[in-house]
């Protein structure tokens, strides 16, 4: 009986988890408020490498993310951006794992000082939904 239990417990894997083959290098939740954070929002899962999730256009979104060295880093604002009138109310938050790095990042199109950060990965934020 003891030998049987040892064999059964050995088959349990000893605490190490095996990859099921569906793990993505990029696994994100994208929440978008097209009319500002006080309005309605939409939320999608986006997975890249391999591509998946329920994002409306995961291929384009993954291509946009992977084309930028650090899609969650700062972007230098254009010169005199504070003088350019306000932009859209669009706000987005991306939370999850990006190639082994935890991310929780807010994007906005409120003005010309912050919109270049949105624009460089704009395909992640679908329109017309």
N, C-alpha and C positions, 0 to 999 in steps of 0.2 A: 504494500500500500504506500509506504514512504517513497519508494522508487517511482511509483505512478505520479504522486504529487510533485516530485522533483521535475519529472518530465512535463507535466502540465504547467507548472510555474515557469519553467525554462521557455516554454512556447509563448509566454506572455510578453517577452521582449525585454525584460529587466529594466523597464522604465524609460528606455530610449524610444522615441517615436520615429517611425519610418515615414518618409515622404510619400504622399499619395500621388505625386506627379502633377498636382493641380495648384501647387504653391506658386505665387507670382512674386517676382522681384519687386514689383510696385503694386501695392494694395491700398487704395485710397477711397475715402468717402468724400464726395464733392457735394456741398450744399450751396445752392444759389438763390439769392433774393433779388429778382430782377427789378423790384420797385423799392428797394431799401429794406433794411432789417425789420421794419415794423409791418411789412407786407407778407404775402404768401411766399413760401419757399418750395423748391424742388430739390430732391436728393437722389444721387446716383452712386453706385459702386463702380469703381474703375480699377481694372487690373491690367498690368502690362508685363510682358516677358514671362509668360504668354498673355496675350490679350484676352480680356473677358470682362464680366460685370454687366450691369444693366444700363450703362452710359449710352446715350443715343448714337454716338459715333466713337467707339473706343479706339479704332485704328487711328483716326485723326488726332484724338486726344493724347494717345500714347506717343505718337510721332512728335507732337508739340512738346511734350514733357521731356522726351529723350534727346531732343535737338538742342536743349539748353544745358549748359554745364551745371548750373544750380538753379532749377526753376523756382525754388523757394527763397532764394537770396535776394538782396536788395538790387535795385536797378538805379543807376544815376539818373536823376530827373533832368529833363531838358532845361536849358538855360532860361531863366526868367519865367519858370513854370507858374509861379504864384500870380503872374500878371495875366495868365490865360484863363478866361472865364470857366466856371464850374462845368462838370461833365455829367454823366449819368449817375443814377442812384444805385446801379448794380453793385452788389456785394456778394462775395463768395468766401467760403471757408473750406479748406482742404485738410483732412485729418487722416492719418494712417502711417503706413510704412513706405518709405522710398529707398529702395536698394539698401536695406539694413538700417536706415535712419528714421527715427520717429519724427513725424512732421505734424504741426498744427499751425496753419498759416492762413491769414486773412488777406483777401484781395479786394480792391475797390477801384471804381472808375470815377470817384468823386471829383477829381481835378487832374490837371496835366502833370502834377508832381507825382502822383501815384499810379496813374493809368498805364505808363509804360510797363510796369510789372505785370499787370493784367494782360496787356496786349501781346507780350512775348509768348504766352501760353493760352491765348484766347480760345483755341479749339477745345480746351478742357471745360470751358463754360458755354454750353450749348445755348442757342437762342431759338425762339419760336416754338417752345414746348407747350 
